[in-house]
Amino acid sequence: MQYISTRGKAPALGFEDTMLSGLARDGGLYVPETIPQMSADDIRAMHGLPYEDIAYRVMRPFVGDAFTDEVFADLIAKAYAGFGHDARAPLVQLGSGHFLLELFHGPTLAFKDFAMQLIGQMFEEALTRRGDRVTIVGATSGDTGSAAIEAFRGLDAVDVFILYPHGRVSEVQRRQMTTPVEDNVHALALDGTFDDCQARLKDMFNDFDFRDGVKLAGVNSINWGRVLAQVVYYFSSAVSLGAPDRMVSFTVPTGNFGDIFAGYIAKRMGLPIDRLVVATNQNDILHRCLTTGGYVTDSVTPSISPSMDIQVSSNFERALFDAYNRDGGAVAQLMDELKAGGFHVSQGTMHVLREHYDSGRVSEDETLAMITHAHNHMGELLCPHSAIGVKVAEEIKDPSVPMVTLATAHPAKFPDAVEKASGLRPALPERMADLFDRDERMTRVPNDLAKLETLIKDRIAS
Ligand SMILES: *Cc1c(COP(=O)(O)O)cnc(C)c1O
C-alpha cells in the first residue's frame, strides 16, 4: 500500500514512513493511492465481534508490511486496553432513529484517544525497531494535545511538544497537558489562536533544516495514521445498526475535518453510508463552503466548543483532492489562493462534494439550548461539541435512515458550559478525579517561529 500527496509533488511512501513523517514535503497531505474494498460479506462477518477485532479487519489492508499480523493485533490490543468501557465505542439511543456514538471513554475523555493511543503504540514499535528517535510537535485547540501527551508520555524514542493557544483551552484540557511529570513532555502555551499554533507547526515542517535536524514528526489530525484509526468506529457502529443490509448516516461535530473524512473513507471502502453531515459551531468556514462554494477565512471567535474553533480546516484538503479527481496541481493552486485569504470551489466540484456531505451550523445559544433539551428529554448529558452534532442531526435526519451522531468528548471536559445549560456539574470519571490537585508545568511562548525552533532544539539537546 502506497500513499501519495494531495499536492502531487512529494514521493509516494509506504504506511510506516507516511505515519512517521505526518505532512508531505510538498506541503500536501498523504492519502492512500487506492482504497481497499470490503465486500458485503466482509462487513456482515463483523457482527458481534469485539471492537479490537473490527479494528484489525478494517485497518489491516492499509498498513501493508509495516507490521506483521501478530504485532499489529497486539498494538491494537494495547491501544484500547486503557479505555473505561468494554465496548470502547458504545452506541446509545437518543430518540427515534437517532443514536449517539460515545467516543469519550478513552484516557483523556475525547475521541482523539482512539487514534492517538494507537499512533503511540505504532510509533514506539516502529522507532524501536529502527533504533531511531523523533521529536513530535503538535498544535492543539485542546483535545489533540492532551491525547498526544497521554499517548507518548514516558516513551523512550520520542519527545513531545504541544503548542496550545494560551487562555483558550478549558481547565481540564490544560491540566491534562500540564500535569504529566515525564521529562519527554513539553506543554507550550502560545500567545495567539489555535490557527497561529497550527500555522507555526506548518512553518516548522516547511523549514527542512529544522525538520531534519530534530527529526520532526507530526501527530496532528493530518497524520494519515490518525484518520485511519477513526475509520473503525464507523464500521463498528453501522454494523451494530444492521449494515451492510441497512444504510446509516452520520453527523460529526467538525473542526479540522479529520473525523468526518474517516467516515468518507469508510464509505469508499464499501460501508453503505447515506449522508455524512458536517456540524460546525459559529466558526463555520466548512458550512459556508459546503453551501456557497466559497472557502474564505475569517477571524476565529472563541466559543464554548473550543475544539472546533478553527478557520482553516486542514483535512478538507483531502476531500478537495478527491473532488478535483486527484489533481494535485489544482489542489496546490487552491492552497496558494488560501494563503491570500480564500478560494472558490468550481461548480462541478461542489456537485461532487454535495454527493457525500451535508452541513449545518449551530450558534452558542442553540448549543446551550440543545444541552438543556438533551438533558431534559433524551436522558443524556452532552458536551458542547456533541450537542452541536445532535442539533444538526435532528434538523437534517431522514426518518427512513438511522442517524448516528458522534459524541466527541465527555461532558466533564467542559463542565462550565454543561452546568450553565443543565444545572448539573458533570464529575470527572474516578480514574482522573485528582486532576485538579496535581502540579502544573508549562512554558509561555511568543507567536514567533525562530524562538520556538530555538526552544525545541535546546530542550532536546539537554
Ligand atoms: C478535535 C475535536 C473535534 C473536531 O474533530 P476534527 O477531526 O478536527 O473535525 C470535535 N469535538 C471534539 C471534542 C474534539 O476534540
The ligand as an SDF file (V2000), in Angstrom:
LIG
                    3D

 15 15  0  0  0  0  0  0  0  0999 V2000
  -10.9920   17.5540   17.7360 C   0  0  0  0  0  0  0  0  0  0  0  0
  -12.3880   17.6300   18.1720 C   0  0  0  0  0  0  0  0  0  0  0  0
  -13.4300   17.8620   17.2530 C   0  0  0  0  0  0  0  0  0  0  0  0
  -13.1750   18.1190   15.7910 C   0  0  0  0  0  0  0  0  0  0  0  0
  -12.6510   16.9770   15.1300 O   0  0  0  0  0  0  0  0  0  0  0  0
  -11.9700   17.1400   13.6920 P   0  0  0  0  0  0  0  0  0  0  0  0
  -11.4530   15.7840   13.3580 O   0  0  0  0  0  0  0  0  0  0  0  0
  -10.8760   18.1610   13.8610 O   0  0  0  0  0  0  0  0  0  0  0  0
  -13.0130   17.6030   12.7560 O   0  0  0  0  0  0  0  0  0  0  0  0
  -14.7280   17.8530   17.7280 C   0  0  0  0  0  0  0  0  0  0  0  0
  -15.0020   17.6540   19.0360 N   0  0  0  0  0  0  0  0  0  0  0  0
  -14.0270   17.4370   19.9460 C   0  0  0  0  0  0  0  0  0  0  0  0
  -14.4040   17.2520   21.3710 C   0  0  0  0  0  0  0  0  0  0  0  0
  -12.6960   17.3980   19.5510 C   0  0  0  0  0  0  0  0  0  0  0  0
  -11.7440   17.1770   20.4520 O   0  0  0  0  0  0  0  0  0  0  0  0
  1  2  1  0
  2  3  1  0
  2 14  2  0
  3  4  1  0
  3 10  2  0
  4  5  1  0
  5  6  1  0
  6  7  2  0
  6  8  1  0
  6  9  1  0
 10 11  1  0
 11 12  2  0
 12 13  1  0
 12 14  1  0
 14 15  1  0
M  END
$$$$
